Amino acid sequence: MHQKEASLITGGQHIDERGNLFFFNDFDMKTVRRFYIIEPGDTNIVRAWQAHQKEQKWLYVIKGSFKIVVVKPDGWEKPSQKLFTKEIILKSDSNQLLHIPGGYANGFKALEANSKLMVFSDFSIADAGKDDFRFDKDLWYDWHK
C-alpha cells in the first residue's frame, strides 16, 4: 500500500573505535526492484519534473546535498499550473531517506559540487517506462531562488 505523502525516514548511527556505521533499520526494502546513482555535472542542473502514478522512489544523498521538491499533480495529461510544492533539503550527513510515493512528481538539483544521489525504485526499468510522466521544469517551482 502506498503512503499518501512524501516523508523522511531517519537512520541511525553506531560509532566505535573501528569507525562509523550508518543504518536504516526502518527502511523496508522488500519492494525495491532496482537502484541507481545520479551525479549532476554542476549545481545549475535541474532534473524536473519526473512523475509516476504508481512507482515509488526513495532518495538518499551519498555525498553533498540536494534540494528536492515534490508536488502532487491534479491530472496526468494537463495538470493545474498552480499547485502546492514541498521543498526538502537532503544532506549526506543527515542520514535520512526521502520516500516519494506514487502519485507525485519530483525535481531536484545539487546544492554542492560533486554531490551524489542514490535512488531506489519499486518498479523494474520496463515497468517504470509505462508509468513515466514528464513536465516542464519551470511549471510549479522557481528553481533559481
C-alpha positions in Angstrom: 0.0 0.0 0.0 1.3 3.4 -0.9 1.7 6.2 1.6 -0.2 9.4 0.8 2.6 12.0 1.2 6.3 12.2 0.8 8.1 11.5 4.1 11.5 11.3 5.6 13.0 8.1 7.1 15.7 8.9 9.6 18.5 6.3 10.0 20.7 5.6 12.9 24.5 5.6 13.6 26.9 3.5 15.6 30.3 4.8 16.4 33.2 2.9 17.9 37.0 2.5 17.5 36.5 0.9 14.1 34.7 3.9 12.6 31.1 4.8 11.8 28.2 2.5 10.8 25.1 4.2 9.3 21.9 2.2 9.1 18.2 2.4 8.1 16.5 -0.4 10.0 13.1 1.1 9.3 13.6 1.1 5.6 11.7 -2.0 4.4 13.3 -2.9 1.1 11.0 -5.8 0.2 9.5 -3.9 -2.7 12.7 -2.4 -4.1 13.5 -3.7 -7.6 16.5 -1.6 -8.6 18.7 1.4 -7.7 20.8 3.9 -9.5 23.1 6.9 -8.7 22.8 10.4 -10.1 25.8 12.7 -10.1 24.9 16.1 -11.7 27.5 17.8 -13.8 27.2 21.0 -11.8 24.9 22.8 -9.3 23.0 24.7 -12.1 21.4 21.5 -13.5 17.8 20.9 -12.6 16.2 17.5 -13.1 12.5 18.1 -13.1 9.7 17.1 -13.3 9.6 13.3 -13.2 6.2 11.9 -12.1 4.7 8.5 -11.5 1.2 7.4 -10.8 2.2 4.2 -9.0 6.0 3.9 -8.9 7.6 4.7 -5.5 11.1 6.2 -5.0 13.4 6.5 -2.1 16.2 9.1 -2.3 19.4 9.0 -0.3 22.3 11.5 -0.6 25.6 9.7 -0.7 27.7 12.9 -1.0 27.0 16.6 -0.7 23.4 17.9 -0.6 20.3 18.3 -2.8 17.2 20.4 -2.9 14.3 18.1 -3.7 10.9 19.4 -4.5 7.7 17.3 -4.7 4.3 18.1 -6.0 1.1 16.1 -6.4 -0.3 16.7 -9.9 -4.1 17.0 -10.1 -4.1 15.5 -13.6 -1.6 13.5 -15.7 -2.1 14.9 -19.1 -2.6 18.6 -18.3 -2.3 19.4 -14.5 -3.0 22.8 -13.0 -0.3 25.3 -13.2 -0.6 26.4 -9.6 -0.1 23.5 -7.2 1.4 23.3 -3.7 5.1 22.2 -3.7 7.1 20.8 -0.8 10.8 21.5 -0.6 13.2 19.2 1.2 16.9 19.7 1.7 18.7 16.3 2.0 22.3 16.2 3.1 24.8 13.4 3.2 25.4 14.0 6.9 21.7 14.0 7.8 21.4 10.2 7.5 17.8 10.4 6.0 16.0 8.8 3.1 13.1 10.6 1.4 10.2 8.4 0.4 8.2 9.6 -2.6 5.1 7.6 -3.0 3.3 7.0 -6.3 1.1 9.9 -7.4 3.8 12.6 -7.1 6.2 14.5 -9.3 9.7 15.3 -8.1 12.5 17.5 -9.2 15.9 18.2 -7.7 19.2 20.0 -8.0 22.6 19.6 -6.3 23.5 22.3 -3.8 27.2 21.4 -3.7 29.7 20.3 -6.4 30.2 16.6 -6.8 27.0 15.7 -4.9 25.7 12.1 -5.5 22.1 10.9 -5.1 21.1 7.2 -4.8 17.6 6.4 -5.9 15.7 3.2 -5.1 12.7 2.2 -7.1 10.0 -0.4 -6.6 9.5 -0.8 -10.4 11.6 -2.6 -13.0 13.0 -0.3 -15.7 10.5 -1.8 -18.2 7.5 -1.1 -15.9 8.8 2.3 -14.9 8.7 3.4 -18.6 5.0 2.7 -18.7 4.4 4.9 -15.6 6.5 7.9 -16.6 5.2 11.4 -16.9 7.4 14.4 -17.6 6.5 18.1 -17.1 8.4 21.3 -17.8 10.9 22.1 -15.0 9.5 25.7 -14.6 5.9 24.6 -14.2 5.4 24.6 -10.4 8.6 25.9 -8.9 11.2 28.7 -9.3 14.5 26.8 -9.3 16.5 30.0 -9.4 15.5 31.2 -5.9 
